[in-house]
Amino acid sequence: MISLNDKVSFLSVPESYHERSKSVIVLQTSHAWLFMTERHVFKMKKPFRIGGFDYSTLKSRRVLCCEEYRLNCRLASKTYLGVVPLVINEDGNLALDSAGRPVEWLVKMKRLPESGTLLVLASHGEVVRPDIKFMMKKLLRFYRHAPVYHFDPGRYGMGLRESLSAWRQELLRPQFAVPETLVREVTELQYNYIDSFAQLLEQRQLDDHVREVHGDLRPEHVFFVNKGEPEIIDCLEFDVELRRLDCAKEIAFLGMECRHAGYRSIERECIDYYNSNSDDPGVPAHLEFLRRTGSHNPGRAVRLAFTRFTCYWAMDAQSGPLPARRPTLHHTGRNRRLVHASVCIATVCIDRNSLAATTNSING
């Protein structure tokens, strides 16, 4: 019987690949192994069970690989090359992408230069307005053709409350050592916001703004490898619920990530392009809520929480200084949106009076 260690050991050596790479870089994420040759990346899913997801069988991992390939071809068709088998050949040996009995499946991708990411190019001052225009043009075209998702009446707001409740419970777990009063004050403001703007949030999804989108749109997933439109990789494949987002909310998340990395001008360009070129009729009044919270909160965690659960994009042009670098966080499935915030929030000092005043001013 072929073990996981057997598979990893085989894929870790250059001789296992048809291209005869001189080296193989092996990386590990929470859900997968990555084997990087000089020209390609091969992604092997880990056998895991988490929440309602069971990828402990070969069949289920093949389905997940095919889904990752299908979804990512929407925004990175030049990068994602297919799903290939790891087999036992007629000689009884392991072989990659050959004839034989499959014992594992891998997503095959073109290896992209890390120097081409939006984040790295921005750090070198090499991102210009046409680059942002190409990226946003591709995203808006993608959104226009993405499947629309309509929740049952009242279910959209209820789902936001349920997500917020889960986030709240996660933050209160002892291992995070987050002050309980801080968590409760922040989440109460969010509950109040969702309740106050329930009709507007409901109308957003009735107007077809909630669609099946990328789900994890971050600047390190955007690659400018040639002139023109970028390749946008790493769509969130394992949970369709996490891909069902308001399109403007996803742009907000990308902008927030850029801003936190210190590139506020990129956030501004993204917002301006969205406002001018999307089918979205206007800027909801509740965007002021995110604008004010972003001004007083240097931590990524609470901005992420407000973006994910209550807001669509950031509109602040006069915020205080933000950290130039952000921590790299790896997520697991169930806690993806939860731990993302939990890791940082313990160090955040929130101007609660300002947040409350902002909520009251919008309601008033």
FENMOCOR-V236008 format. One record per pair of residues at least 24 apart in sequence whose C-alpha atoms are under 7 Angstrom apart, sorted by sequence separation. I is the first residue (numbers start at 1). J is the second residue. If there is no record, write none. Layout:
# FENMOCOR-V236008
{{I;J} {I;J}}
This chain:
# FENMOCOR-V236008
{{11;35} {83;107} {84;108} {287;311} {290;314} {291;315} {295;319} {298;322} {82;107} {83;108} {287;312} {291;316} {295;320} {82;108} {287;313} {81;108} {215;242} {287;314} {80;108} {81;109} {215;243} {80;109} {81;110} {214;243} {79;109} {80;110} {161;191} {213;243} {79;110} {212;243} {213;244} {212;244} {213;245} {211;244} {212;245} {217;250} {210;244} {211;245} {210;245} {211;246} {219;254} {210;246} {211;247} {218;254} {305;341} {157;194} {209;246} {210;247} {217;254} {304;341} {69;107} {209;247} {219;257} {218;257} {219;258} {301;340} {302;341} {260;300} {301;341} {65;106} {157;198} {301;342} {65;107} {62;105} {301;344} {302;345} {157;201} {300;344} {301;345} {157;202} {299;344} {58;104} {156;202} {299;345} {154;202} {299;348} {297;350} {253;307} {296;350} {150;205} {252;307} {296;351} {150;206} {249;307} {249;308} {148;208} {252;312} {262;322} {44;105} {149;210} {252;313} {262;323} {44;106} {148;210} {149;211} {249;311} {251;313} {252;314} {260;322} {261;323} {262;324} {293;355} {43;106} {44;107} {148;211} {149;212} {249;312} {260;323} {261;324} {42;106} {43;107} {147;211} {148;212} {248;312} {249;313} {261;325} {42;107} {43;108} {146;211} {147;212} {248;313} {261;326} {42;108} {146;212} {292;358} {41;108} {42;109} {146;213} {41;109} {40;109} {41;110} {289;358} {40;110} {41;111} {143;213} {289;359} {39;110} {40;111} {39;111} {286;362} {16;95} {17;96} {16;96} {138;229} {134;228} {135;229} {134;229} {135;230} {149;244} {119;219} {118;219} {119;220} {117;219} {118;220} {117;220} {117;221} {118;222} {143;247} {117;222} {118;223} {117;223} {118;224} {116;223} {117;224} {116;224} {116;225} {194;310} {136;270} {132;269} {136;273} {132;270} {140;278} {164;309} {160;309} {76;231} {75;231} {76;232} {75;232} {76;233} {75;233} {72;233} {72;234} {72;235} {71;235} {71;237} {176;342} {193;359} {189;356} {170;338} {178;346} {68;237} {177;346} {67;237} {167;338} {171;342} {64;238} {50;333} {51;334} {50;334} {30;330} {30;331} {30;332}}
